[in-house]
Amino acid sequence: MKNIAIVGGSGFIGTQTASVLVNNKYNVTIIDIVETNLQLKDNLKFVKCDATNIIELKKIFKNNNFDAVFMLAAISNSEDNLIDIPNSINQNILSLTNVLECVKTFNVKRIIFSSTVWVYSVSNLKKVNEETELTIGKSNHIYTTCKLMCEALIKNYNTLYDVNYTILRYGIAYGPGCNPDTILYTFIKNAINNKTCIITGNGSIYRNFLYVTDHANANLLSLNEKAKNKIINVDGDEKVTLSEVAETVKELHGSLNVKYTDKRDGDYKGKVVSKNRSRKLLNWKPKINFKLGASIMYEYLKNSK
């Protein structure tokens, strides 16, 4: 598979993924409503399109012989999904459905979908893997509901139309250029600007942060035939509590003001997510540990003040 489309390729993970694919001699077309900041070249093209517009999307797929498509377009911030729920449904679910229609119609060999470890929040189990039963009716957050619905739609298209897929359940992405609402970004900026950092709950909620280049490498490896019609967890190796995030930033900056508040409903409390499948099928594991990634981010944000 050499001709790759990335829907949502101008975003944080999409940009890194496009760079990795181009460097590995793939022909990449970024499809997004936002211009890419990458330099276009012979094997990197950009087409402006809103994935909710199926007519325009079909024109692009018709005019290109894509072997695979990465579906990264979505409202990725959990809080943004609550601001305008109808828009969230449109951007997260309708856009995916349109891409699935294009994959079906133009015989694209595979769709690779960016899901999230947040889907495991509907399980009562502490240790989870790709076979853990997940019931959408137990979801208490729009973001989680959308991702579970998207996963179900992909499986439906596989059953009905033989659309091949890979579903990657991402851990929390971070690194230079990440969403400003990411907790590490927020804490570093607050430290630099001498503002208070808010931790909801007692700080014991944890994340397995994953540096963005590790996401991109997993995406590259997911094109492997072994990943076809598989769900694969792509998560960080380290359990980092919110209090530990604050302590890391304090060590980097020298000081940090922290305030603890009541927990929010729907917060993902963290799970022990198995990564055996990503090791076995993709030969993938994270390369950037949290301390190193946090220090890279701190220097980047400090110098871009």
URHUFEN-V46911 format. One record per residue. N is the residue number from 1. OMEGA is omega in whole degrees, 0 to 359 (NA if undefined). NEAR is the number of other ideal C-beta (glycine too) atoms within 12 Angstrom. Layout:
N OMEGA NEAR
N OMEGA NEAR
This chain:
1 185 30
2 182 19
3 190 27
4 171 42
5 173 48
6 177 49
7 189 48
8 186 39
9 177 45
10 181 32
11 186 39
12 180 39
13 181 44
14 179 42
15 178 38
16 180 38
17 178 49
18 180 42
19 181 32
20 181 32
21 179 37
22 180 30
23 177 19
24 170 21
25 172 17
26 172 29
27 190 25
28 172 45
29 176 38
30 177 42
31 186 44
32 174 35
33 179 24
34 179 23
35 176 18
36 176 31
37 176 20
38 177 30
39 181 16
40 180 18
41 185 16
42 182 11
43 175 22
44 180 31
45 175 29
46 175 27
47 180 31
48 181 20
49 173 35
50 184 24
51 175 45
52 179 28
53 187 24
54 180 24
55 180 16
56 180 22
57 180 38
58 177 24
59 181 17
60 182 34
61 179 35
62 184 17
63 180 19
64 180 26
65 183 20
66 174 37
67 181 27
68 177 43
69 171 53
70 178 51
71 182 52
72 183 45
73 180 40
74 168 43
75 191 36
76 181 32
77 186 29
78 182 33
79 179 23
80 179 22
81 181 31
82 185 22
83 181 16
84 187 15
85 177 19
86 177 17
87 177 20
88 178 31
89 179 23
90 186 23
91 185 36
92 188 43
93 179 35
94 181 28
95 177 38
96 180 45
97 178 32
98 178 35
99 177 49
100 177 39
101 178 26
102 178 37
103 179 37
104 186 29
105 186 21
106 171 27
107 174 20
108 189 36
109 181 27
110 169 37
111 176 50
112 188 51
113 178 53
114 173 47
115 187 42
116 174 47
117 176 44
118 180 42
119 180 40
120 178 40
121 180 35
122 179 30
123 176 28
124 181 15
125 177 18
126 177 17
127 186 17
128 173 31
129 186 26
130 179 32
131 179 17
132 180 24
133 182 17
134 183 34
135 185 18
136 180 23
137 179 12
138 180 19
139 178 29
140 177 22
141 182 30
142 181 32
143 179 37
144 179 36
145 180 32
146 182 40
147 178 42
148 177 36
149 179 29
150 178 41
151 180 38
152 179 28
153 179 35
154 178 38
155 176 26
156 180 19
157 176 32
158 180 26
159 186 14
160 190 13
161 180 21
162 175 17
163 180 35
164 187 32
165 161 41
166 177 44
167 178 40
168 178 48
169 186 42
170 165 45
171 183 41
172 182 44
173 175 47
174 181 46
175 178 36
176 181 30
177 181 27
178 180 35
179 180 25
180 179 22
181 175 22
182 189 32
183 180 41
184 177 43
185 182 34
186 182 31
187 179 41
188 179 40
189 178 28
190 178 28
191 180 33
192 183 26
193 178 17
194 177 14
195 181 19
196 176 19
197 182 34
198 174 23
199 179 32
200 184 24
201 184 21
202 177 17
203 183 26
204 174 20
205 183 28
206 177 32
207 170 35
208 185 38
209 180 41
210 181 46
211 192 41
212 179 42
213 175 30
214 172 41
215 184 46
216 178 41
217 176 31
218 177 44
219 177 47
220 183 37
221 181 32
222 177 47
223 176 34
224 181 23
225 181 17
226 182 19
227 183 34
228 178 25
229 178 26
230 167 31
231 185 40
232 176 41
233 178 44
234 189 49
235 178 46
236 181 38
237 188 27
238 173 31
239 184 25
240 179 34
241 178 24
242 176 35
243 178 26
244 173 29
245 180 42
246 180 32
247 178 24
248 179 32
249 178 38
250 178 22
251 181 20
252 187 29
253 181 28
254 178 12
255 179 18
256 176 30
257 184 19
258 175 27
259 179 16
260 180 19
261 179 16
262 179 12
263 178 18
264 173 18
265 177 17
266 178 23
267 175 27
268 188 36
269 180 30
270 178 30
271 170 32
272 188 24
273 179 40
274 175 27
275 181 35
276 183 20
277 179 31
278 176 40
279 186 20
280 186 20
281 186 27
282 188 31
283 185 18
284 168 31
285 181 24
286 180 33
287 183 18
288 178 29
289 188 21
290 181 35
291 180 22
292 180 22
293 179 39
294 180 39
295 176 25
296 179 26
297 181 40
298 180 33
299 179 19
300 182 24
301 178 31
302 182 20
303 178 12
304 182 15
305 NA 13
